């Protein structure tokens, strides 16, 4: 499995554990990549989550996990 795929899994699991907004800076510190890389990762993760009616929503002060209904 690629490092990028592993990072996507780590980010997704982290969001599942949180009940608050998470910043790209926080995720970049956790995964040792830039905030810009995290933003690209979130876009890719959202492409996959969209198929299941889920998404990670960018907010003014972070990113929030939200499910579609």
NORQUICOR-V492478 format. One record per residue. SS is DSSP state (a for helix, b for strand, c for the rest). D_FIRST is the distance of its C-alpha to the first C-alpha in whole Angstrom. Layout:
BEGIN
ss/d_first
SS/D_FIRST
SS/D_FIRST
END
This chain:
BEGIN
ss/d_first
c/0
c/4
a/7
a/8
a/7
a/7
a/10
a/11
a/11
a/13
a/15
a/16
a/16
a/19
a/21
a/21
a/23
c/25
c/28
c/29
c/28
b/25
c/26
a/23
a/25
a/24
a/20
a/20
a/22
a/19
a/16
c/18
c/18
c/21
a/22
a/22
a/18
a/18
a/21
a/19
a/16
a/18
a/19
a/16
a/16
a/19
a/19
a/17
a/19
a/22
c/22
c/22
c/25
b/24
b/23
b/23
b/26
b/27
b/30
c/33
c/32
b/28
b/26
b/26
b/24
b/27
b/27
c/29
c/31
END
